[in-house]
Amino acid sequence: MKRLISRTAMGLAVTALAVGGLATTAQAAPAAANNGDPTLTDVYIWATDVNLRQQPTTDSPRLAVRSQWWGDALCQTQGQTVHDPAVGTNNWWTAVMEFSGSDIAWVNNLYIRGGEKIAGVPDC
């Protein structure tokens, strides 16, 4: 019984370290988020509950919601103008992937660190 408790405690400790590690690295740039793909640029969504859309418009279906998240940017284009009273107005959208080769989603540049148009991300 002591051995089972010891193994369970060790498993919980390892899990806590792993979860804690993920929480602390959310703000830091991933070492190789784009898997070494030179055609992708790492971008940081700094806001919380940001909608990732199928197309660069708020009328497009929402594919996911992310908060303070790093993604791989493929390109950026002008789309629907988004106005957020707390942040500003922008019509530039960036196509992002969670990792190289995953599905593509669009995020308005208001919520990506870097300004109206993101340096290092090519136009689509």
Backbone hydrogen bonds, N-H to C=O, Kabsch-Sander energy under -0.5 kcal/mol:
donor,donor_aa,acceptor,acceptor_aa,energy
5,I,1,M,-2.4
6,S,2,K,-2.6
7,R,3,R,-2.4
8,T,4,L,-2.4
9,A,5,I,-2.7
10,M,6,S,-2.3
11,G,7,R,-2.5
12,L,8,T,-2.4
13,A,9,A,-2.3
14,V,10,M,-2.4
15,T,11,G,-2.3
16,A,12,L,-2.6
17,L,13,A,-2.2
18,A,14,V,-2.3
19,V,15,T,-2.8
20,G,16,A,-2.7
21,G,17,L,-2.4
22,L,18,A,-2.1
23,A,19,V,-2.4
24,T,20,G,-2.1
25,T,21,G,-1.5
26,A,22,L,-0.7
26,A,23,A,-0.6
33,A,30,P,-0.6
35,N,32,A,-1.8
37,D,34,N,-2.5
40,L,37,D,-1.6
41,T,73,A,-1.7
43,V,71,G,-2.6
45,I,43,V,-0.5
45,I,69,W,-3.2
46,W,44,Y,-0.9
46,W,111,Y,-1.2
47,A,111,Y,-0.8
50,V,66,R,-3.1
52,L,64,A,-3.0
53,R,51,N,-0.6
53,R,106,W,-2.9
54,Q,61,P,-2.0
57,T,55,Q,-2.5
60,S,57,T,-1.2
63,L,52,L,-3.5
64,A,52,L,-1.4
66,R,50,V,-2.4
68,Q,47,A,-2.6
69,W,45,I,-1.4
71,G,43,V,-2.4
72,D,97,M,-2.9
73,A,41,T,-3.5
73,A,71,G,-0.6
74,L,95,A,-2.8
75,C,95,A,-0.6
76,Q,122,P,-2.2
77,T,93,W,-2.4
79,G,91,N,-3.5
80,Q,56,P,-2.3
82,V,90,N,-2.9
84,D,82,V,-0.5
84,D,88,G,-3.4
87,V,84,D,-1.7
88,G,84,D,-3.1
90,N,82,V,-2.1
93,W,77,T,-3.1
94,T,107,V,-2.9
95,A,75,C,-3.0
96,V,94,T,-0.5
96,V,105,A,-3.5
97,M,72,D,-2.1
102,S,99,F,-2.6
105,A,96,V,-2.4
106,W,53,R,-3.0
107,V,94,T,-2.2
109,N,92,W,-3.0
111,Y,108,N,-1.9
112,I,109,N,-1.3
113,R,44,Y,-3.0
115,G,112,I,-0.8
119,A,117,K,-0.5
121,V,118,I,-1.6
124,C,76,Q,-2.2
